[in-house]
Amino acid sequence: MRSKPRAAAALPFDLHSPRRVSSLSCSLLSPIRDAVETRVVDAALRALAVRQNAEPCGQPTRLVTTRSG
């Protein structure tokens, strides 16, 4: 006895639709974009910290002490 052929499962998108590619690329690019933005922000914060700690005009910071009495 032969069984009836099963109907193909309904897909939420058309396989041949150009919109399928854009929706796939958007879903793949979102995590990539987030990772890149995070790295850019991290690099900017590191550069800012280095710049704030840099010596003025390249001169080393001298510790000035005062002697009392």
N, CA and C atoms as a LAMMPS dump frame, in Angstrom:
ITEM: TIMESTEP
0
ITEM: NUMBER OF ATOMS
207
ITEM: BOX BOUNDS ff ff ff
-5.0000000000000000e+02 5.0000000000000000e+02
-5.0000000000000000e+02 5.0000000000000000e+02
-5.0000000000000000e+02 5.0000000000000000e+02
ITEM: ATOMS id mol type element x y z
1 1 1 N 0.834 -1.176 0
2 1 2 C 0 0 0
3 1 3 C 0.885 1.247 0
4 2 1 N 0.611 2.119 -0.938
5 2 2 C 1.413 3.343 -1.037
6 2 3 C 0.829 4.427 -0.163
7 3 1 N 1.721 5.152 0.472
8 3 2 C 1.235 6.267 1.287
9 3 3 C 1.095 7.508 0.412
10 4 1 N 0.238 8.393 0.853
11 4 2 C 0.033 9.628 0.097
12 4 3 C 1.277 10.504 0.211
13 5 1 N 1.646 11.173 -0.85
14 5 2 C 2.781 12.095 -0.731
15 5 3 C 2.421 13.234 0.225
16 6 1 N 3.363 13.565 1.069
17 6 2 C 3.109 14.637 2.037
18 6 3 C 3.237 15.993 1.374
19 7 1 N 2.431 16.893 1.84
20 7 2 C 2.521 18.266 1.326
21 7 3 C 3.788 18.899 1.892
22 8 1 N 4.411 19.717 1.094
23 8 2 C 5.625 20.409 1.552
24 8 3 C 5.255 21.352 2.691
25 9 1 N 6.14 21.443 3.647
26 9 2 C 5.893 22.348 4.777
27 9 3 C 5.885 23.785 4.274
28 10 1 N 4.959 24.539 4.782
29 10 2 C 4.864 25.939 4.362
30 10 3 C 6.021 26.723 4.968
31 11 1 N 6.727 27.434 4.139
32 11 2 C 7.841 28.259 4.602
33 11 3 C 7.348 29.674 4.857
34 12 1 N 7.936 30.355 5.805
35 12 2 C 7.493 31.725 6.085
36 12 3 C 7.925 32.724 5.012
37 13 1 N 8.68 32.244 4.005
38 13 2 C 9.102 33.127 2.919
39 13 3 C 9.202 32.317 1.638
40 14 1 N 9.215 33.005 0.534
41 14 2 C 9.344 32.362 -0.766
42 14 3 C 10.832 32.153 -1.044
43 15 1 N 11.21 30.925 -1.376
44 15 2 C 12.626 30.637 -1.612
45 15 3 C 13.218 31.447 -2.75
46 16 1 N 12.402 31.829 -3.713
47 16 2 C 12.917 32.534 -4.882
48 16 3 C 12.694 34.036 -4.803
49 17 1 N 12.251 34.488 -3.684
50 17 2 C 11.972 35.917 -3.536
51 17 3 C 13.257 36.684 -3.24
52 18 1 N 13.462 37.846 -3.876
53 18 2 C 14.644 38.656 -3.55
54 18 3 C 14.599 39.167 -2.113
55 19 1 N 13.4 39.266 -1.541
56 19 2 C 13.281 39.732 -0.156
57 19 3 C 13.885 38.726 0.815
58 20 1 N 13.921 37.451 0.427
59 20 2 C 14.502 36.429 1.292
60 20 3 C 15.975 36.728 1.542
61 21 1 N 16.688 37.133 0.506
62 21 2 C 18.116 37.426 0.633
63 21 3 C 18.322 38.609 1.566
64 22 1 N 17.519 39.657 1.39
65 22 2 C 17.716 40.827 2.239
66 22 3 C 17.373 40.523 3.692
67 23 1 N 16.328 39.716 3.919
68 23 2 C 15.993 39.407 5.311
69 23 3 C 17.059 38.525 5.938
70 24 1 N 17.624 37.615 5.155
71 24 2 C 18.709 36.787 5.673
72 24 3 C 19.939 37.627 5.959
73 25 1 N 20.295 38.51 5.031
74 25 2 C 21.496 39.316 5.241
75 25 3 C 21.309 40.261 6.415
76 26 1 N 20.102 40.784 6.609
77 26 2 C 19.863 41.657 7.759
78 26 3 C 20.015 40.883 9.056
79 27 1 N 19.49 39.667 9.087
80 27 2 C 19.587 38.893 10.324
81 27 3 C 21.02 38.467 10.596
82 28 1 N 21.816 38.286 9.545
83 28 2 C 23.218 37.926 9.746
84 28 3 C 24.07 39.145 10.056
85 29 1 N 23.734 40.273 9.452
86 29 2 C 24.549 41.468 9.642
87 29 3 C 24.341 42.112 10.994
88 30 1 N 23.197 41.937 11.592
89 30 2 C 22.93 42.589 12.866
90 30 3 C 23.957 42.213 13.934
91 31 1 N 24.243 40.92 14.166
92 31 2 C 25.267 40.591 15.164
93 31 3 C 26.653 41.077 14.756
94 32 1 N 26.938 41.04 13.447
95 32 2 C 28.239 41.519 12.973
96 32 3 C 28.354 43.012 13.22
97 33 1 N 27.298 43.758 12.894
98 33 2 C 27.312 45.209 13.098
99 33 3 C 27.472 45.536 14.578
100 34 1 N 26.769 44.807 15.44
101 34 2 C 26.881 45.041 16.88
102 34 3 C 28.303 44.796 17.367
103 35 1 N 28.931 43.73 16.876
104 35 2 C 30.301 43.42 17.294
105 35 3 C 31.27 44.491 16.827
106 36 1 N 31.088 44.966 15.595
107 36 2 C 31.973 46.011 15.069
108 36 3 C 31.784 47.295 15.853
109 37 1 N 30.528 47.67 16.132
110 37 2 C 30.281 48.891 16.902
111 37 3 C 30.899 48.787 18.289
112 38 1 N 30.805 47.624 18.909
113 38 2 C 31.391 47.432 20.237
114 38 3 C 32.898 47.599 20.179
115 39 1 N 33.534 47.03 19.157
116 39 2 C 34.988 47.163 19.028
117 39 3 C 35.393 48.604 18.777
118 40 1 N 34.624 49.315 17.967
119 40 2 C 34.947 50.715 17.678
120 40 3 C 34.846 51.543 18.947
121 41 1 N 33.798 51.333 19.721
122 41 2 C 33.625 52.077 20.976
123 41 3 C 34.74 51.726 21.951
124 42 1 N 35.075 50.443 22.066
125 42 2 C 36.163 50.032 22.958
126 42 3 C 37.478 50.684 22.55
127 43 1 N 37.769 50.694 21.259
128 43 2 C 39.012 51.299 20.776
129 43 3 C 39.023 52.797 21.055
130 44 1 N 37.887 53.452 20.866
131 44 2 C 37.809 54.893 21.125
132 44 3 C 38.017 55.186 22.606
133 45 1 N 37.44 54.382 23.475
134 45 2 C 37.616 54.59 24.913
135 45 3 C 39.064 54.347 25.333
136 46 1 N 39.696 53.325 24.743
137 46 2 C 41.109 53.073 25.062
138 46 3 C 41.971 54.234 24.59
139 47 1 N 41.706 54.744 23.391
140 47 2 C 42.481 55.868 22.866
141 47 3 C 42.292 57.095 23.742
142 48 1 N 41.084 57.319 24.216
143 48 2 C 40.81 58.461 25.081
144 48 3 C 41.559 58.318 26.4
145 49 1 N 41.575 57.128 26.962
146 49 2 C 42.285 56.901 28.223
147 49 3 C 43.779 57.123 28.041
148 50 1 N 44.334 56.65 26.938
149 50 2 C 45.76 56.845 26.667
150 50 3 C 46.048 58.327 26.498
151 51 1 N 45.167 59.022 25.792
152 51 2 C 45.379 60.448 25.547
153 51 3 C 45.308 61.246 26.843
154 52 1 N 44.4 60.894 27.723
155 52 2 C 44.278 61.61 28.987
156 52 3 C 45.484 61.364 29.88
157 53 1 N 46.101 60.201 29.751
158 53 2 C 47.271 59.88 30.565
159 53 3 C 48.579 60.333 29.927
160 54 1 N 48.512 60.826 28.706
161 54 2 C 49.73 61.239 28.006
162 54 3 C 50.326 62.473 28.67
163 55 1 N 51.615 62.561 28.583
164 55 2 C 52.311 63.71 29.165
165 55 3 C 52.131 64.913 28.238
166 56 1 N 51.998 66.114 28.785
167 56 2 C 51.843 67.296 27.935
168 56 3 C 53.109 67.541 27.129
169 57 1 N 52.958 67.736 25.856
170 57 2 C 54.062 68.034 24.928
171 57 3 C 55.15 66.968 24.974
172 58 1 N 54.817 65.785 25.38
173 58 2 C 55.801 64.716 25.399
174 58 3 C 56.792 64.812 26.544
175 59 1 N 56.621 65.753 27.457
176 59 2 C 57.536 65.908 28.592
177 59 3 C 57.132 64.953 29.709
178 60 1 N 58.089 64.324 30.333
179 60 2 C 57.739 63.453 31.453
180 60 3 C 57.233 64.271 32.63
181 61 1 N 56.317 63.701 33.365
182 61 2 C 55.776 64.384 34.534
183 61 3 C 56.792 64.303 35.661
184 62 1 N 57.063 65.457 36.266
185 62 2 C 58 65.483 37.392
186 62 3 C 57.21 65.603 38.678
187 63 1 N 57.61 64.87 39.646
188 63 2 C 56.966 64.935 40.943
189 63 3 C 57.558 66.116 41.704
190 64 1 N 56.711 67.05 42.052
191 64 2 C 57.171 68.241 42.769
192 64 3 C 56.865 68.041 44.235
193 65 1 N 57.909 68.114 45.048
194 65 2 C 57.716 67.977 46.49
195 65 3 C 58.149 69.258 47.175
196 66 1 N 57.518 69.562 48.248
197 66 2 C 57.911 70.743 49.032
198 66 3 C 58.412 70.258 50.377
199 67 1 N 59.445 70.914 50.833
200 67 2 C 59.985 70.562 52.146
201 67 3 C 59.528 71.594 53.149
202 68 1 N 59.027 71.131 54.226
203 68 2 C 58.611 72.074 55.263
204 68 3 C 59.643 72.059 56.389
205 69 1 N 59.915 73.273 56.917
206 69 2 C 60.74 73.439 58.09
207 69 3 C 62.124 73.149 57.952
